[in-house]
Amino acid sequence: MFAPFTAGMEVADMAWEVKCREEDMKQRSIENERRSIDDARRAVDEKSQQLKAVSHLSALIAGFAMVVLVEISIPENFPGPLLMAFGVATSIVISLMLVAMLNACLMLVAINKYDCIRREIPFNVFWRKRCETDFVYALRAFLLGVPVFICVLGLVGWVVFWDRDWGVACSSSVTAIAVATVGLWFGHTERKWVGWIVATGGASMFNPDA
């Protein structure tokens, strides 16, 4: 008597379970998509911060070196070799920092155009194919310009204090400080961080596509 009713209830229960399962799978798919979008946006933001740091510091150092080159007063009896060394070193700093800044700015524009919604290719693949080599190139230019900039500091002392009382002592003190700073740069900072950062190509510790 109750067999048809029982069979109908079982069919209804199975249909309900299938519907619930489908809705659960749909909800999980939506959540996974949202998570992928958030991961891609975090990766883009991380790279943006790296590029902004390189760009801003490069612009700051290049601007300072340009001001020194333009505004400094050269004594009339200043030795030609020292003057040439000062001009060459300052020009090298400005050129390297401009290369780093321009490359970082262009890469920043490129990654900000990355579509985190559609993600035609994963962001880590996009970074490796389009940006990683240029990032390393910009980073090398920046890192090479830093010790040269410190050398400019040592040469500025000779230009500023050349015709002053105690000029040689003051200039030698500035140069000694600059040399010590370069030694600290190569002895600690460069050995500890530069090789690792360049080797990883700015790779993120957070991998959204893993």
Secondary structure by P-SEA (a helix, b strand, c coil): caaaaaaaaaaaaaaaaaaaaaaaaaaaaaaaaaaaaaaaaaaaaaaaaaaaaaaaaaaaaaaaaaaaaccccccccccaaaaaaaaaaaaaaaaaaaaaaaaaaaaaaaaaacccccccccaaaaaacccaaaaaaaaaaaaaaaaaaaaaaaaaaaaaaccccaaaaaaaaaaaaaaaaaaaaaaccccccaaaaaaacccccccccc
